[in-house]
Amino acid sequence: MSEKKQIMVSPEAALIGRATPILPSQPHAVNGTPINDNKPQEVEEIIVGMGCFWGAERLFWQLDGVYSTSVGYSGGFTPNPTYEEVCTGKTGHTEVVRVLFAPAQIALQQLLCRFWESHNPTQGMQQGNDVGTQYRSVIYTTTQSQLEQALQSRGHYQEALKQQKIPHVITTEIEPAGNYYFAEDYHQQYLAKNPGGYCGLGGTGVCLPPQ
């Protein structure tokens, strides 16, 4: 069963989904900012996936210069999927965090550093004990500059792994962002609402070299 969950579904075999989106009904539970598209003009967004989105979101809302965060689903085929559907592996989506940040206050490099160092980007369709296509590592960018910096950082981190005698190849997808679908309200800022909740994040112990 676990091997089947690690095979990406085809567009033709993906679940049909629905026309009605899931929309957040509350502001950010930690900092009170909107988590929808109502953001200041100077704020950029980037979407990352690094395993279960509960712990990943907390990593980013803690950073100064991050305006807001939310969790959702991206990289797949099914429109407006539910959490239960994503967990079947039949939507093609991965669990992601949408990070809204102010470049004047926090450099993209700091976000990328937090990303690479906080999970294992060499594990393919899983993260730790969480197995399935919805746990794959991704960076979905919204500007050409973000795309270029993300690709460059992947090369630097691969070299850092090599220097530490870690022979594995990074499997992180890096590409322009497609559709982002909000997850259900109870997933948003989950670990702020449930401090003892599950967090399966674990890095390689290798730092991203300064660039």
mmCIF file of the C-alpha atoms, coordinates in Angstrom:
data_MODEL
# 
_entry.id   MODEL 
# 
loop_
_atom_site.group_PDB 
_atom_site.id 
_atom_site.type_symbol 
_atom_site.label_atom_id 
_atom_site.label_alt_id 
_atom_site.label_comp_id 
_atom_site.label_asym_id 
_atom_site.label_entity_id 
_atom_site.label_seq_id 
_atom_site.pdbx_PDB_ins_code 
_atom_site.Cartn_x 
_atom_site.Cartn_y 
_atom_site.Cartn_z 
_atom_site.occupancy 
_atom_site.B_iso_or_equiv 
_atom_site.pdbx_formal_charge 
_atom_site.auth_seq_id 
_atom_site.auth_comp_id 
_atom_site.auth_asym_id 
_atom_site.auth_atom_id 
_atom_site.pdbx_PDB_model_num 
ATOM 1   C CA . MET A 1 1   ? 0.000   0.000  0.000   1.00 0.00 ? 1   MET A CA 1 
ATOM 2   C CA . SER A 1 2   ? 2.794   2.446  0.882   1.00 0.00 ? 2   SER A CA 1 
ATOM 3   C CA . GLU A 1 3   ? 4.483   1.888  -2.495  1.00 0.00 ? 3   GLU A CA 1 
ATOM 4   C CA . LYS A 1 4   ? 1.236   2.688  -4.300  1.00 0.00 ? 4   LYS A CA 1 
ATOM 5   C CA . LYS A 1 5   ? 0.855   5.912  -2.304  1.00 0.00 ? 5   LYS A CA 1 
ATOM 6   C CA . GLN A 1 6   ? 4.262   7.039  -3.583  1.00 0.00 ? 6   GLN A CA 1 
ATOM 7   C CA . ILE A 1 7   ? 3.199   6.911  -7.242  1.00 0.00 ? 7   ILE A CA 1 
ATOM 8   C CA . MET A 1 8   ? 1.900   10.184 -8.660  1.00 0.00 ? 8   MET A CA 1 
ATOM 9   C CA . VAL A 1 9   ? -1.669  9.916  -9.936  1.00 0.00 ? 9   VAL A CA 1 
ATOM 10  C CA . SER A 1 10  ? -2.281  10.822 -13.584 1.00 0.00 ? 10  SER A CA 1 
ATOM 11  C CA . PRO A 1 11  ? -4.550  13.745 -14.485 1.00 0.00 ? 11  PRO A CA 1 
ATOM 12  C CA . GLU A 1 12  ? -7.003  11.299 -16.043 1.00 0.00 ? 12  GLU A CA 1 
ATOM 13  C CA . ALA A 1 13  ? -7.208  9.155  -12.902 1.00 0.00 ? 13  ALA A CA 1 
ATOM 14  C CA . ALA A 1 14  ? -7.409  12.048 -10.425 1.00 0.00 ? 14  ALA A CA 1 
ATOM 15  C CA . LEU A 1 15  ? -10.552 12.686 -8.405  1.00 0.00 ? 15  LEU A CA 1 
ATOM 16  C CA . ILE A 1 16  ? -13.075 15.038 -10.005 1.00 0.00 ? 16  ILE A CA 1 
ATOM 17  C CA . GLY A 1 17  ? -13.283 17.504 -7.128  1.00 0.00 ? 17  GLY A CA 1 
ATOM 18  C CA . ARG A 1 18  ? -15.804 20.334 -7.048  1.00 0.00 ? 18  ARG A CA 1 
ATOM 19  C CA . ALA A 1 19  ? -16.438 23.912 -8.121  1.00 0.00 ? 19  ALA A CA 1 
ATOM 20  C CA . THR A 1 20  ? -16.943 25.290 -4.598  1.00 0.00 ? 20  THR A CA 1 
ATOM 21  C CA . PRO A 1 21  ? -13.711 26.335 -2.860  1.00 0.00 ? 21  PRO A CA 1 
ATOM 22  C CA . ILE A 1 22  ? -12.871 26.045 0.819   1.00 0.00 ? 22  ILE A CA 1 
ATOM 23  C CA . LEU A 1 23  ? -12.353 29.592 2.075   1.00 0.00 ? 23  LEU A CA 1 
ATOM 24  C CA . PRO A 1 24  ? -10.849 30.633 5.429   1.00 0.00 ? 24  PRO A CA 1 
ATOM 25  C CA . SER A 1 25  ? -13.407 32.098 7.794   1.00 0.00 ? 25  SER A CA 1 
ATOM 26  C CA . GLN A 1 26  ? -11.005 33.503 10.385  1.00 0.00 ? 26  GLN A CA 1 
ATOM 27  C CA . PRO A 1 27  ? -7.851  35.675 10.366  1.00 0.00 ? 27  PRO A CA 1 
ATOM 28  C CA . HIS A 1 28  ? -4.488  34.206 11.312  1.00 0.00 ? 28  HIS A CA 1 
ATOM 29  C CA . ALA A 1 29  ? -4.817  32.655 14.769  1.00 0.00 ? 29  ALA A CA 1 
ATOM 30  C CA . VAL A 1 30  ? -1.405  33.934 15.891  1.00 0.00 ? 30  VAL A CA 1 
ATOM 31  C CA . ASN A 1 31  ? -0.948  37.419 14.453  1.00 0.00 ? 31  ASN A CA 1 
ATOM 32  C CA . GLY A 1 32  ? -4.468  38.353 13.373  1.00 0.00 ? 32  GLY A CA 1 
ATOM 33  C CA . THR A 1 33  ? -3.593  39.169 9.750   1.00 0.00 ? 33  THR A CA 1 
ATOM 34  C CA . PRO A 1 34  ? -5.750  38.003 6.826   1.00 0.00 ? 34  PRO A CA 1 
ATOM 35  C CA . ILE A 1 35  ? -4.789  34.655 5.341   1.00 0.00 ? 35  ILE A CA 1 
ATOM 36  C CA . ASN A 1 36  ? -6.731  35.181 2.120   1.00 0.00 ? 36  ASN A CA 1 
ATOM 37  C CA . ASP A 1 37  ? -5.650  37.287 -0.858  1.00 0.00 ? 37  ASP A CA 1 
ATOM 38  C CA . ASN A 1 38  ? -6.307  40.567 0.964   1.00 0.00 ? 38  ASN A CA 1 
ATOM 39  C CA . LYS A 1 39  ? -2.647  41.449 1.487   1.00 0.00 ? 39  LYS A CA 1 
ATOM 40  C CA . PRO A 1 40  ? -0.644  44.687 1.218   1.00 0.00 ? 40  PRO A CA 1 
ATOM 41  C CA . GLN A 1 41  ? 0.896   45.479 -2.155  1.00 0.00 ? 41  GLN A CA 1 
ATOM 42  C CA . GLU A 1 42  ? 4.449   45.197 -0.835  1.00 0.00 ? 42  GLU A CA 1 
ATOM 43  C CA . VAL A 1 43  ? 3.910   41.610 0.322   1.00 0.00 ? 43  VAL A CA 1 
ATOM 44  C CA . GLU A 1 44  ? 5.039   38.677 -1.846  1.00 0.00 ? 44  GLU A CA 1 
ATOM 45  C CA . GLU A 1 45  ? 3.997   35.041 -1.593  1.00 0.00 ? 45  GLU A CA 1 
ATOM 46  C CA . ILE A 1 46  ? 5.816   31.770 -1.976  1.00 0.00 ? 46  ILE A CA 1 
ATOM 47  C CA . ILE A 1 47  ? 4.458   28.257 -1.481  1.00 0.00 ? 47  ILE A CA 1 
ATOM 48  C CA . VAL A 1 48  ? 6.477   25.452 0.111   1.00 0.00 ? 48  VAL A CA 1 
ATOM 49  C CA . GLY A 1 49  ? 5.809   21.833 0.957   1.00 0.00 ? 49  GLY A CA 1 
ATOM 50  C CA . MET A 1 50  ? 7.968   19.878 3.375   1.00 0.00 ? 50  MET A CA 1 
ATOM 51  C CA . GLY A 1 51  ? 5.821   17.075 4.777   1.00 0.00 ? 51  GLY A CA 1 
ATOM 52  C CA . CYS A 1 52  ? 2.871   17.513 7.126   1.00 0.00 ? 52  CYS A CA 1 
ATOM 53  C CA . PHE A 1 53  ? 1.830   21.148 6.856   1.00 0.00 ? 53  PHE A CA 1 
ATOM 54  C CA . TRP A 1 54  ? 1.043   21.635 10.560  1.00 0.00 ? 54  TRP A CA 1 
ATOM 55  C CA . GLY A 1 55  ? 4.650   21.890 11.727  1.00 0.00 ? 55  GLY A CA 1 
ATOM 56  C CA . ALA A 1 56  ? 5.845   23.497 8.521   1.00 0.00 ? 56  ALA A CA 1 
ATOM 57  C CA . GLU A 1 57  ? 3.450   26.420 8.905   1.00 0.00 ? 57  GLU A CA 1 
ATOM 58  C CA . ARG A 1 58  ? 4.647   27.131 12.447  1.00 0.00 ? 58  ARG A CA 1 
ATOM 59  C CA . LEU A 1 59  ? 8.242   27.387 11.226  1.00 0.00 ? 59  LEU A CA 1 
ATOM 60  C CA . PHE A 1 60  ? 7.340   30.335 9.033   1.00 0.00 ? 60  PHE A CA 1 
ATOM 61  C CA . TRP A 1 61  ? 4.811   32.297 11.091  1.00 0.00 ? 61  TRP A CA 1 
ATOM 62  C CA . GLN A 1 62  ? 7.516   32.659 13.752  1.00 0.00 ? 62  GLN A CA 1 
ATOM 63  C CA . LEU A 1 63  ? 9.798   34.668 11.454  1.00 0.00 ? 63  LEU A CA 1 
ATOM 64  C CA . ASP A 1 64  ? 9.928   38.456 11.622  1.00 0.00 ? 64  ASP A CA 1 
ATOM 65  C CA . GLY A 1 65  ? 8.879   39.884 8.281   1.00 0.00 ? 65  GLY A CA 1 
ATOM 66  C CA . VAL A 1 66  ? 6.365   37.143 7.542   1.00 0.00 ? 66  VAL A CA 1 
ATOM 67  C CA . TYR A 1 67  ? 3.018   38.904 7.189   1.00 0.00 ? 67  TYR A CA 1 
ATOM 68  C CA . SER A 1 68  ? 0.823   35.814 7.278   1.00 0.00 ? 68  SER A CA 1 
ATOM 69  C CA . THR A 1 69  ? 0.741   32.088 6.581   1.00 0.00 ? 69  THR A CA 1 
ATOM 70  C CA . SER A 1 70  ? -1.869  29.533 5.637   1.00 0.00 ? 70  SER A CA 1 
ATOM 71  C CA . VAL A 1 71  ? -1.948  25.858 4.761   1.00 0.00 ? 71  VAL A CA 1 
ATOM 72  C CA . GLY A 1 72  ? -3.468  24.248 1.727   1.00 0.00 ? 72  GLY A CA 1 
ATOM 73  C CA . TYR A 1 73  ? -3.018  21.972 -1.243  1.00 0.00 ? 73  TYR A CA 1 
ATOM 74  C CA . SER A 1 74  ? -1.082  22.552 -4.464  1.00 0.00 ? 74  SER A CA 1 
ATOM 75  C CA . GLY A 1 75  ? 0.739   20.799 -7.279  1.00 0.00 ? 75  GLY A CA 1 
ATOM 76  C CA . GLY A 1 76  ? -2.066  18.434 -8.244  1.00 0.00 ? 76  GLY A CA 1 
ATOM 77  C CA . PHE A 1 77  ? -5.062  18.074 -10.504 1.00 0.00 ? 77  PHE A CA 1 
ATOM 78  C CA . THR A 1 78  ? -8.275  17.922 -8.447  1.00 0.00 ? 78  THR A CA 1 
ATOM 79  C CA . PRO A 1 79  ? -10.045 21.291 -8.072  1.00 0.00 ? 79  PRO A CA 1 
ATOM 80  C CA . ASN A 1 80  ? -10.936 22.331 -4.524  1.00 0.00 ? 80  ASN A CA 1 
ATOM 81  C CA . PRO A 1 81  ? -9.930  19.063 -2.841  1.00 0.00 ? 81  PRO A CA 1 
ATOM 82  C CA . THR A 1 82  ? -10.702 18.108 0.740   1.00 0.00 ? 82  THR A CA 1 
ATOM 83  C CA . TYR A 1 83  ? -8.085  16.891 3.203   1.00 0.00 ? 83  TYR A CA 1 
ATOM 84  C CA . GLU A 1 84  ? -9.506  13.383 3.057   1.00 0.00 ? 84  GLU A CA 1 
ATOM 85  C CA . GLU A 1 85  ? -9.222  13.375 -0.735  1.00 0.00 ? 85  GLU A CA 1 
ATOM 86  C CA . VAL A 1 86  ? -5.627  14.635 -0.694  1.00 0.00 ? 86  VAL A CA 1 
ATOM 87  C CA . CYS A 1 87  ? -4.687  11.887 1.777   1.00 0.00 ? 87  CYS A CA 1 
ATOM 88  C CA . THR A 1 88  ? -5.827  9.201  -0.683  1.00 0.00 ? 88  THR A CA 1 
ATOM 89  C CA . GLY A 1 89  ? -3.072  10.266 -3.074  1.00 0.00 ? 89  GLY A CA 1 
ATOM 90  C CA . LYS A 1 90  ? -5.672  10.527 -5.832  1.00 0.00 ? 90  LYS A CA 1 
ATOM 91  C CA . THR A 1 91  ? -5.602  14.320 -6.243  1.00 0.00 ? 91  THR A CA 1 
ATOM 92  C CA . GLY A 1 92  ? -1.894  14.778 -6.993  1.00 0.00 ? 92  GLY A CA 1 
ATOM 93  C CA . HIS A 1 93  ? -1.631  17.617 -4.478  1.00 0.00 ? 93  HIS A CA 1 
ATOM 94  C CA . THR A 1 94  ? 0.964   17.998 -1.783  1.00 0.00 ? 94  THR A CA 1 
ATOM 95  C CA . GLU A 1 95  ? 0.392   19.625 1.602   1.00 0.00 ? 95  GLU A CA 1 
ATOM 96  C CA . VAL A 1 96  ? 1.813   23.138 1.419   1.00 0.00 ? 96  VAL A CA 1 
ATOM 97  C CA . VAL A 1 97  ? 2.275   26.376 3.338   1.00 0.00 ? 97  VAL A CA 1 
ATOM 98  C CA . ARG A 1 98  ? 1.606   29.680 1.617   1.00 0.00 ? 98  ARG A CA 1 
ATOM 99  C CA . VAL A 1 99  ? 3.978   32.244 3.093   1.00 0.00 ? 99  VAL A CA 1 
ATOM 100 C CA . LEU A 1 100 ? 3.129   35.932 2.679   1.00 0.00 ? 100 LEU A CA 1 
ATOM 101 C CA . PHE A 1 101 ? 6.239   37.960 3.424   1.00 0.00 ? 101 PHE A CA 1 
ATOM 102 C CA . ALA A 1 102 ? 7.603   41.488 3.115   1.00 0.00 ? 102 ALA A CA 1 
ATOM 103 C CA . PRO A 1 103 ? 10.907  41.394 1.171   1.00 0.00 ? 103 PRO A CA 1 
ATOM 104 C CA . ALA A 1 104 ? 11.909  44.704 2.736   1.00 0.00 ? 104 ALA A CA 1 
ATOM 105 C CA . GLN A 1 105 ? 11.839  43.030 6.166   1.00 0.00 ? 105 GLN A CA 1 
ATOM 106 C CA . ILE A 1 106 ? 12.944  39.467 5.459   1.00 0.00 ? 106 ILE A CA 1 
ATOM 107 C CA . ALA A 1 107 ? 15.049  38.218 2.549   1.00 0.00 ? 107 ALA A CA 1 
ATOM 108 C CA . LEU A 1 108 ? 13.873  35.259 0.514   1.00 0.00 ? 108 LEU A CA 1 
ATOM 109 C CA . GLN A 1 109 ? 17.193  33.641 1.384   1.00 0.00 ? 109 GLN A CA 1 
ATOM 110 C CA . GLN A 1 110 ? 16.103  33.452 5.032   1.00 0.00 ? 110 GLN A CA 1 
ATOM 111 C CA . LEU A 1 111 ? 12.911  31.636 4.059   1.00 0.00 ? 111 LEU A CA 1 
ATOM 112 C CA . LEU A 1 112 ? 14.842  29.233 1.846   1.00 0.00 ? 112 LEU A CA 1 
ATOM 113 C CA . CYS A 1 113 ? 17.308  28.579 4.657   1.00 0.00 ? 113 CYS A CA 1 
ATOM 114 C CA . ARG A 1 114 ? 14.446  27.706 7.006   1.00 0.00 ? 114 ARG A CA 1 
ATOM 115 C CA . PHE A 1 115 ? 13.000  25.442 4.303   1.00 0.00 ? 115 PHE A CA 1 
ATOM 116 C CA . TRP A 1 116 ? 16.123  23.434 3.465   1.00 0.00 ? 116 TRP A CA 1 
ATOM 117 C CA . GLU A 1 117 ? 17.375  23.042 7.026   1.00 0.00 ? 117 GLU A CA 1 
ATOM 118 C CA . SER A 1 118 ? 14.060  21.992 8.594   1.00 0.00 ? 118 SER A CA 1 
ATOM 119 C CA . HIS A 1 119 ? 13.242  18.846 6.625   1.00 0.00 ? 119 HIS A CA 1 
ATOM 120 C CA . ASN A 1 120 ? 14.924  16.171 4.531   1.00 0.00 ? 120 ASN A CA 1 
ATOM 121 C CA . PRO A 1 121 ? 14.537  17.162 0.871   1.00 0.00 ? 121 PRO A CA 1 
ATOM 122 C CA . THR A 1 122 ? 15.962  13.882 -0.461  1.00 0.00 ? 122 THR A CA 1 
ATOM 123 C CA . GLN A 1 123 ? 13.145  11.516 0.475   1.00 0.00 ? 123 GLN A CA 1 
ATOM 124 C CA . GLY A 1 124 ? 10.940  11.667 -2.600  1.00 0.00 ? 124 GLY A CA 1 
ATOM 125 C CA . MET A 1 125 ? 7.283   10.949 -1.935  1.00 0.00 ? 125 MET A CA 1 
ATOM 126 C CA . GLN A 1 126 ? 7.520   10.980 1.843   1.00 0.00 ? 126 GLN A CA 1 
ATOM 127 C CA . GLN A 1 127 ? 8.867   12.874 4.826   1.00 0.00 ? 127 GLN A CA 1 
ATOM 128 C CA . GLY A 1 128 ? 10.047  10.759 7.709   1.00 0.00 ? 128 GLY A CA 1 
ATOM 129 C CA . ASN A 1 129 ? 7.342   8.256  8.598   1.00 0.00 ? 129 ASN A CA 1 
ATOM 130 C CA . ASP A 1 130 ? 4.721   10.151 6.577   1.00 0.00 ? 130 ASP A CA 1 
ATOM 131 C CA . VAL A 1 131 ? 4.486   8.319  3.263   1.00 0.00 ? 131 VAL A CA 1 
ATOM 132 C CA . GLY A 1 132 ? 2.620   9.478  0.170   1.00 0.00 ? 132 GLY A CA 1 
ATOM 133 C CA . THR A 1 133 ? 2.696   11.964 -2.674  1.00 0.00 ? 133 THR A CA 1 
ATOM 134 C CA . GLN A 1 134 ? 1.048   14.577 -0.426  1.00 0.00 ? 134 GLN A CA 1 
ATOM 135 C CA . TYR A 1 135 ? 4.240   14.734 1.672   1.00 0.00 ? 135 TYR A CA 1 
ATOM 136 C CA . ARG A 1 136 ? 6.701   15.482 -1.122  1.00 0.00 ? 136 ARG A CA 1 
ATOM 137 C CA . SER A 1 137 ? 9.077   18.437 -0.943  1.00 0.00 ? 137 SER A CA 1 
ATOM 138 C CA . VAL A 1 138 ? 8.227   21.416 -3.167  1.00 0.00 ? 138 VAL A CA 1 
ATOM 139 C CA . ILE A 1 139 ? 8.865   25.114 -3.729  1.00 0.00 ? 139 ILE A CA 1 
ATOM 140 C CA . TYR A 1 140 ? 6.298   26.892 -5.882  1.00 0.00 ? 140 TYR A CA 1 
ATOM 141 C CA . THR A 1 141 ? 7.352   30.417 -6.796  1.00 0.00 ? 141 THR A CA 1 
ATOM 142 C CA . THR A 1 142 ? 5.377   33.501 -7.821  1.00 0.00 ? 142 THR A CA 1 
ATOM 143 C CA . THR A 1 143 ? 8.120   35.612 -9.443  1.00 0.00 ? 143 THR A CA 1 
ATOM 144 C CA . GLN A 1 144 ? 11.028  34.907 -11.784 1.00 0.00 ? 144 GLN A CA 1 
ATOM 145 C CA . SER A 1 145 ? 13.461  36.148 -9.145  1.00 0.00 ? 145 SER A CA 1 
ATOM 146 C CA . GLN A 1 146 ? 12.074  33.686 -6.601  1.00 0.00 ? 146 GLN A CA 1 
ATOM 147 C CA . LEU A 1 147 ? 12.399  30.849 -9.112  1.00 0.00 ? 147 LEU A CA 1 
ATOM 148 C CA . GLU A 1 148 ? 16.019  31.697 -9.877  1.00 0.00 ? 148 GLU A CA 1 
ATOM 149 C CA . GLN A 1 149 ? 16.970  32.035 -6.216  1.00 0.00 ? 149 GLN A CA 1 
ATOM 150 C CA . ALA A 1 150 ? 15.219  28.794 -5.279  1.00 0.00 ? 150 ALA A CA 1 
ATOM 151 C CA . LEU A 1 151 ? 16.979  26.843 -8.030  1.00 0.00 ? 151 LEU A CA 1 
ATOM 152 C CA . GLN A 1 152 ? 20.315  28.330 -7.031  1.00 0.00 ? 152 GLN A CA 1 
ATOM 153 C CA . SER A 1 153 ? 19.742  27.485 -3.378  1.00 0.00 ? 153 SER A CA 1 
ATOM 154 C CA . ARG A 1 154 ? 18.918  23.881 -4.282  1.00 0.00 ? 154 ARG A CA 1 
ATOM 155 C CA . GLY A 1 155 ? 22.304  23.589 -5.996  1.00 0.00 ? 155 GLY A CA 1 
ATOM 156 C CA . HIS A 1 156 ? 24.064  25.079 -2.991  1.00 0.00 ? 156 HIS A CA 1 
ATOM 157 C CA . TYR A 1 157 ? 22.276  22.735 -0.592  1.00 0.00 ? 157 TYR A CA 1 
ATOM 158 C CA . GLN A 1 158 ? 23.043  19.700 -2.752  1.00 0.00 ? 158 GLN A CA 1 
ATOM 159 C CA . GLU A 1 159 ? 26.704  20.656 -2.621  1.00 0.00 ? 159 GLU A CA 1 
ATOM 160 C CA . ALA A 1 160 ? 26.495  21.094 1.162   1.00 0.00 ? 160 ALA A CA 1 
ATOM 161 C CA . LEU A 1 161 ? 25.044  17.582 1.495   1.00 0.00 ? 161 LEU A CA 1 
ATOM 162 C CA . LYS A 1 162 ? 27.870  16.242 -0.645  1.00 0.00 ? 162 LYS A CA 1 
ATOM 163 C CA . GLN A 1 163 ? 30.460  17.978 1.526   1.00 0.00 ? 163 GLN A CA 1 
ATOM 164 C CA . GLN A 1 164 ? 28.953  16.255 4.575   1.00 0.00 ? 164 GLN A CA 1 
ATOM 165 C CA . LYS A 1 165 ? 29.183  12.838 2.861   1.00 0.00 ? 165 LYS A CA 1 
ATOM 166 C CA . ILE A 1 166 ? 25.417  12.569 2.404   1.00 0.00 ? 166 ILE A CA 1 
ATOM 167 C CA . PRO A 1 167 ? 25.097  10.875 -1.009  1.00 0.00 ? 167 PRO A CA 1 
ATOM 168 C CA . HIS A 1 168 ? 21.372  11.381 -1.576  1.00 0.00 ? 168 HIS A CA 1 
ATOM 169 C CA . VAL A 1 169 ? 19.964  13.547 -4.368  1.00 0.00 ? 169 VAL A CA 1 
ATOM 170 C CA . ILE A 1 170 ? 17.506  16.355 -3.572  1.00 0.00 ? 170 ILE A CA 1 
ATOM 171 C CA . THR A 1 171 ? 14.042  15.528 -4.929  1.00 0.00 ? 171 THR A CA 1 
ATOM 172 C CA . THR A 1 172 ? 12.410  18.898 -4.236  1.00 0.00 ? 172 THR A CA 1 
ATOM 173 C CA . GLU A 1 173 ? 10.163  20.154 -7.044  1.00 0.00 ? 173 GLU A CA 1 
ATOM 174 C CA . ILE A 1 174 ? 10.848  23.808 -7.894  1.00 0.00 ? 174 ILE A CA 1 
ATOM 175 C CA . GLU A 1 175 ? 8.541   25.462 -10.408 1.00 0.00 ? 175 GLU A CA 1 
ATOM 176 C CA . PRO A 1 176 ? 6.147   28.400 -10.851 1.00 0.00 ? 176 PRO A CA 1 
ATOM 177 C CA . ALA A 1 177 ? 3.101   28.165 -8.627  1.00 0.00 ? 177 ALA A CA 1 
ATOM 178 C CA . GLY A 1 178 ? -0.155  26.838 -10.009 1.00 0.00 ? 178 GLY A CA 1 
ATOM 179 C CA . ASN A 1 179 ? -3.473  26.703 -8.183  1.00 0.00 ? 179 ASN A CA 1 
ATOM 180 C CA . TYR A 1 180 ? -3.418  26.978 -4.400  1.00 0.00 ? 180 TYR A CA 1 
ATOM 181 C CA . TYR A 1 181 ? -6.431  25.614 -2.519  1.00 0.00 ? 181 TYR A CA 1 
ATOM 182 C CA . PHE A 1 182 ? -6.976  26.515 1.126   1.00 0.00 ? 182 PHE A CA 1 
ATOM 183 C CA . ALA A 1 183 ? -7.185  23.673 3.614   1.00 0.00 ? 183 ALA A CA 1 
ATOM 184 C CA . GLU A 1 184 ? -10.083 23.447 6.029   1.00 0.00 ? 184 GLU A CA 1 
ATOM 185 C CA . ASP A 1 185 ? -10.270 25.913 8.944   1.00 0.00 ? 185 ASP A CA 1 
ATOM 186 C CA . TYR A 1 186 ? -9.211  23.355 11.550  1.00 0.00 ? 186 TYR A CA 1 
ATOM 187 C CA . HIS A 1 187 ? -5.853  22.885 9.787   1.00 0.00 ? 187 HIS A CA 1 
ATOM 188 C CA . GLN A 1 188 ? -5.000  26.592 9.778   1.00 0.00 ? 188 GLN A CA 1 
ATOM 189 C CA . GLN A 1 189 ? -2.373  27.403 12.431  1.00 0.00 ? 189 GLN A CA 1 
ATOM 190 C CA . TYR A 1 190 ? -3.071  23.947 13.849  1.00 0.00 ? 190 TYR A CA 1 
ATOM 191 C CA . LEU A 1 191 ? -0.171  23.869 16.299  1.00 0.00 ? 191 LEU A CA 1 
ATOM 192 C CA . ALA A 1 192 ? -1.125  27.240 17.759  1.00 0.00 ? 192 ALA A CA 1 
ATOM 193 C CA . LYS A 1 193 ? -4.578  25.830 18.534  1.00 0.00 ? 193 LYS A CA 1 
ATOM 194 C CA . ASN A 1 194 ? -3.198  22.402 19.538  1.00 0.00 ? 194 ASN A CA 1 
ATOM 195 C CA . PRO A 1 195 ? 0.276   22.985 21.064  1.00 0.00 ? 195 PRO A CA 1 
ATOM 196 C CA . GLY A 1 196 ? 0.786   19.300 21.717  1.00 0.00 ? 196 GLY A CA 1 
ATOM 197 C CA . GLY A 1 197 ? -0.176  18.300 18.186  1.00 0.00 ? 197 GLY A CA 1 
ATOM 198 C CA . TYR A 1 198 ? 1.844   16.195 15.791  1.00 0.00 ? 198 TYR A CA 1 
ATOM 199 C CA . CYS A 1 199 ? 4.949   17.631 14.150  1.00 0.00 ? 199 CYS A CA 1 
ATOM 200 C CA . GLY A 1 200 ? 7.020   15.222 12.091  1.00 0.00 ? 200 GLY A CA 1 
ATOM 201 C CA . LEU A 1 201 ? 9.677   17.649 10.857  1.00 0.00 ? 201 LEU A CA 1 
ATOM 202 C CA . GLY A 1 202 ? 13.283  16.573 10.978  1.00 0.00 ? 202 GLY A CA 1 
ATOM 203 C CA . GLY A 1 203 ? 16.212  18.012 9.059   1.00 0.00 ? 203 GLY A CA 1 
ATOM 204 C CA . THR A 1 204 ? 19.446  16.503 7.797   1.00 0.00 ? 204 THR A CA 1 
ATOM 205 C CA . GLY A 1 205 ? 21.580  18.510 10.214  1.00 0.00 ? 205 GLY A CA 1 
ATOM 206 C CA . VAL A 1 206 ? 23.273  20.246 7.281   1.00 0.00 ? 206 VAL A CA 1 
ATOM 207 C CA . CYS A 1 207 ? 23.152  24.046 7.024   1.00 0.00 ? 207 CYS A CA 1 
ATOM 208 C CA . LEU A 1 208 ? 22.560  25.990 3.831   1.00 0.00 ? 208 LEU A CA 1 
ATOM 209 C CA . PRO A 1 209 ? 25.803  27.839 3.048   1.00 0.00 ? 209 PRO A CA 1 
ATOM 210 C CA . PRO A 1 210 ? 25.605  31.656 2.917   1.00 0.00 ? 210 PRO A CA 1 
ATOM 211 C CA . GLN A 1 211 ? 25.112  33.046 -0.578  1.00 0.00 ? 211 GLN A CA 1 
# 
